[in-house]
Amino acid sequence: MGERTANVQPCNLGEVLANLTATVHARRAADPQESYTAKLLEGPEDYLLKKVVEEATEVALAAKDADHDHVRYEAGDLVYHLLVVLERYGISPDELAGELRARMHDPTPPRP
């Protein structure tokens, strides 16, 4: 587990995700030896995919402990690594949004 983030204040998720997505995209041009994001984008596929699984597991374990701050912290790591996966495989934020919207308007009733 990493250190807890101090002084977290609520803000607009869409704005933060847009900025983070742009930053991840810009890191494609960075040197992988100087940028962790560039290393994830250009390095071995398994390293990135293992990070996503690791972070998802950490979110689940923090939730199991009902630790609010820890869930938030680990969810931040998971979202970041997921954005890197999307960038690596050429899935734009707009394409992901379309996927989510299509699910919201799906006439099929939700499963119990």
C-alpha positions as protocol buffer text, in pm:
chain_id: "A"
residue {
  index: 1
  type: MET
  ca { x: 0 y: 0 z: 0 }
}
residue {
  index: 2
  type: GLY
  ca { x: 122 y: 346 z: -83 }
}
residue {
  index: 3
  type: GLU
  ca { x: 106 y: 648 z: 141 }
}
residue {
  index: 4
  type: ARG
  ca { x: -232 y: 811 z: 188 }
}
residue {
  index: 5
  type: THR
  ca { x: -282 y: 1133 z: -2 }
}
residue {
  index: 6
  type: ALA
  ca { x: -312 y: 1433 z: 228 }
}
residue {
  index: 7
  type: ASN
  ca { x: -565 y: 1715 z: 195 }
}
residue {
  index: 8
  type: VAL
  ca { x: -788 y: 1553 z: -69 }
}
residue {
  index: 9
  type: GLN
  ca { x: -1070 y: 1787 z: -173 }
}
residue {
  index: 10
  type: PRO
  ca { x: -1364 y: 1688 z: -396 }
}
residue {
  index: 11
  type: CYS
  ca { x: -1357 y: 1828 z: -750 }
}
residue {
  index: 12
  type: ASN
  ca { x: -1498 y: 1761 z: -1098 }
}
residue {
  index: 13
  type: LEU
  ca { x: -1419 y: 1403 z: -1202 }
}
residue {
  index: 14
  type: GLY
  ca { x: -1472 y: 1465 z: -1573 }
}
residue {
  index: 15
  type: GLU
  ca { x: -1226 y: 1753 z: -1575 }
}
residue {
  index: 16
  type: VAL
  ca { x: -962 y: 1558 z: -1385 }
}
residue {
  index: 17
  type: LEU
  ca { x: -1002 y: 1252 z: -1610 }
}
residue {
  index: 18
  type: ALA
  ca { x: -974 y: 1469 z: -1922 }
}
residue {
  index: 19
  type: ASN
  ca { x: -653 y: 1626 z: -1793 }
}
residue {
  index: 20
  type: LEU
  ca { x: -507 y: 1294 z: -1684 }
}
residue {
  index: 21
  type: THR
  ca { x: -597 y: 1132 z: -2016 }
}
residue {
  index: 22
  type: ALA
  ca { x: -422 y: 1415 z: -2201 }
}
residue {
  index: 23
  type: THR
  ca { x: -115 y: 1374 z: -1982 }
}
residue {
  index: 24
  type: VAL
  ca { x: -104 y: 998 z: -2041 }
}
residue {
  index: 25
  type: HIS
  ca { x: -136 y: 1057 z: -2417 }
}
residue {
  index: 26
  type: ALA
  ca { x: 146 y: 1313 z: -2411 }
}
residue {
  index: 27
  type: ARG
  ca { x: 376 y: 1068 z: -2233 }
}
residue {
  index: 28
  type: ARG
  ca { x: 388 y: 853 z: -2549 }
}
residue {
  index: 29
  type: ALA
  ca { x: 661 y: 1089 z: -2665 }
}
residue {
  index: 30
  type: ALA
  ca { x: 856 y: 1070 z: -2338 }
}
residue {
  index: 31
  type: ASP
  ca { x: 1163 y: 860 z: -2266 }
}
residue {
  index: 32
  type: PRO
  ca { x: 1058 y: 538 z: -2087 }
}
residue {
  index: 33
  type: GLN
  ca { x: 1367 y: 569 z: -1867 }
}
residue {
  index: 34
  type: GLU
  ca { x: 1243 y: 907 z: -1742 }
}
residue {
  index: 35
  type: SER
  ca { x: 866 y: 856 z: -1737 }
}
residue {
  index: 36
  type: TYR
  ca { x: 679 y: 577 z: -1558 }
}
residue {
  index: 37
  type: THR
  ca { x: 383 y: 629 z: -1790 }
}
residue {
  index: 38
  type: ALA
  ca { x: 602 y: 602 z: -2101 }
}
residue {
  index: 39
  type: LYS
  ca { x: 753 y: 285 z: -1955 }
}
residue {
  index: 40
  type: LEU
  ca { x: 403 y: 138 z: -1914 }
}
residue {
  index: 41
  type: LEU
  ca { x: 303 y: 244 z: -2266 }
}
residue {
  index: 42
  type: GLU
  ca { x: 614 y: 109 z: -2439 }
}
residue {
  index: 43
  type: GLY
  ca { x: 735 y: -163 z: -2206 }
}
residue {
  index: 44
  type: PRO
  ca { x: 635 y: -527 z: -2181 }
}
residue {
  index: 45
  type: GLU
  ca { x: 260 y: -575 z: -2209 }
}
residue {
  index: 46
  type: ASP
  ca { x: 249 y: -813 z: -1913 }
}
residue {
  index: 47
  type: TYR
  ca { x: 398 y: -551 z: -1679 }
}
residue {
  index: 48
  type: LEU
  ca { x: 111 y: -309 z: -1744 }
}
residue {
  index: 49
  type: LEU
  ca { x: -157 y: -576 z: -1731 }
}
residue {
  index: 50
  type: LYS
  ca { x: -21 y: -710 z: -1401 }
}
residue {
  index: 51
  type: LYS
  ca { x: -35 y: -356 z: -1259 }
}
residue {
  index: 52
  type: VAL
  ca { x: -406 y: -332 z: -1348 }
}
residue {
  index: 53
  type: VAL
  ca { x: -478 y: -663 z: -1176 }
}
residue {
  index: 54
  type: GLU
  ca { x: -267 y: -563 z: -875 }
}
residue {
  index: 55
  type: GLU
  ca { x: -447 y: -230 z: -837 }
}
residue {
  index: 56
  type: ALA
  ca { x: -792 y: -389 z: -880 }
}
residue {
  index: 57
  type: THR
  ca { x: -704 y: -638 z: -607 }
}
residue {
  index: 58
  type: GLU
  ca { x: -588 y: -358 z: -379 }
}
residue {
  index: 59
  type: VAL
  ca { x: -919 y: -173 z: -430 }
}
residue {
  index: 60
  type: ALA
  ca { x: -1110 y: -489 z: -340 }
}
residue {
  index: 61
  type: LEU
  ca { x: -902 y: -553 z: -29 }
}
residue {
  index: 62
  type: ALA
  ca { x: -938 y: -193 z: 88 }
}
residue {
  index: 63
  type: ALA
  ca { x: -1314 y: -215 z: 34 }
}
residue {
  index: 64
  type: LYS
  ca { x: -1324 y: -540 z: 229 }
}
residue {
  index: 65
  type: ASP
  ca { x: -1157 y: -353 z: 515 }
}
residue {
  index: 66
  type: ALA
  ca { x: -1416 y: -72 z: 478 }
}
residue {
  index: 67
  type: ASP
  ca { x: -1129 y: 178 z: 476 }
}
residue {
  index: 68
  type: HIS
  ca { x: -1267 y: 485 z: 298 }
}
residue {
  index: 69
  type: ASP
  ca { x: -937 y: 667 z: 243 }
}
residue {
  index: 70
  type: HIS
  ca { x: -758 y: 352 z: 134 }
}
residue {
  index: 71
  type: VAL
  ca { x: -1033 y: 265 z: -118 }
}
residue {
  index: 72
  type: ARG
  ca { x: -1006 y: 617 z: -263 }
}
residue {
  index: 73
  type: TYR
  ca { x: -627 y: 594 z: -282 }
}
residue {
  index: 74
  type: GLU
  ca { x: -622 y: 254 z: -451 }
}
residue {
  index: 75
  type: ALA
  ca { x: -907 y: 350 z: -686 }
}
residue {
  index: 76
  type: GLY
  ca { x: -690 y: 641 z: -802 }
}
residue {
  index: 77
  type: ASP
  ca { x: -410 y: 397 z: -885 }
}
residue {
  index: 78
  type: LEU
  ca { x: -653 y: 169 z: -1068 }
}
residue {
  index: 79
  type: VAL
  ca { x: -806 y: 448 z: -1276 }
}
residue {
  index: 80
  type: TYR
  ca { x: -461 y: 577 z: -1373 }
}
residue {
  index: 81
  type: HIS
  ca { x: -344 y: 232 z: -1485 }
}
residue {
  index: 82
  type: LEU
  ca { x: -672 y: 174 z: -1670 }
}
residue {
  index: 83
  type: LEU
  ca { x: -623 y: 501 z: -1858 }
}
residue {
  index: 84
  type: VAL
  ca { x: -275 y: 383 z: -1956 }
}
residue {
  index: 85
  type: VAL
  ca { x: -424 y: 55 z: -2086 }
}
residue {
  index: 86
  type: LEU
  ca { x: -678 y: 247 z: -2292 }
}
residue {
  index: 87
  type: GLU
  ca { x: -404 y: 469 z: -2437 }
}
residue {
  index: 88
  type: ARG
  ca { x: -178 y: 173 z: -2513 }
}
residue {
  index: 89
  type: TYR
  ca { x: -454 y: -3 z: -2706 }
}
residue {
  index: 90
  type: GLY
  ca { x: -584 y: 306 z: -2886 }
}
residue {
  index: 91
  type: ILE
  ca { x: -918 y: 337 z: -2709 }
}
residue {
  index: 92
  type: SER
  ca { x: -1011 y: 703 z: -2680 }
}
residue {
  index: 93
  type: PRO
  ca { x: -1197 y: 848 z: -2383 }
}
residue {
  index: 94
  type: ASP
  ca { x: -1484 y: 930 z: -2620 }
}
residue {
  index: 95
  type: GLU
  ca { x: -1498 y: 568 z: -2733 }
}
residue {
  index: 96
  type: LEU
  ca { x: -1512 y: 451 z: -2370 }
}
residue {
  index: 97
  type: ALA
  ca { x: -1783 y: 709 z: -2298 }
}
residue {
  index: 98
  type: GLY
  ca { x: -1980 y: 573 z: -2594 }
}
residue {
  index: 99
  type: GLU
  ca { x: -1951 y: 223 z: -2454 }
}
residue {
  index: 100
  type: LEU
  ca { x: -2078 y: 337 z: -2115 }
}
residue {
  index: 101
  type: ARG
  ca { x: -2360 y: 543 z: -2265 }
}
residue {
  index: 102
  type: ALA
  ca { x: -2472 y: 252 z: -2483 }
}
residue {
  index: 103
  type: ARG
  ca { x: -2497 y: 37 z: -2172 }
}
residue {
  index: 104
  type: MET
  ca { x: -2706 y: 300 z: -1996 }
}
residue {
  index: 105
  type: HIS
  ca { x: -2957 y: 304 z: -2280 }
}
residue {
  index: 106
  type: ASP
  ca { x: -2963 y: -70 z: -2335 }
}
residue {
  index: 107
  type: PRO
  ca { x: -3329 y: -180 z: -2328 }
}
residue {
  index: 108
  type: THR
  ca { x: -3230 y: -512 z: -2171 }
}
residue {
  index: 109
  type: PRO
  ca { x: -3324 y: -512 z: -1803 }
}
residue {
  index: 110
  type: PRO
  ca { x: -3034 y: -530 z: -1560 }
}
residue {
  index: 111
  type: ARG
  ca { x: -2946 y: -870 z: -1421 }
}
residue {
  index: 112
  type: PRO
  ca { x: -3032 y: -932 z: -1056 }
}
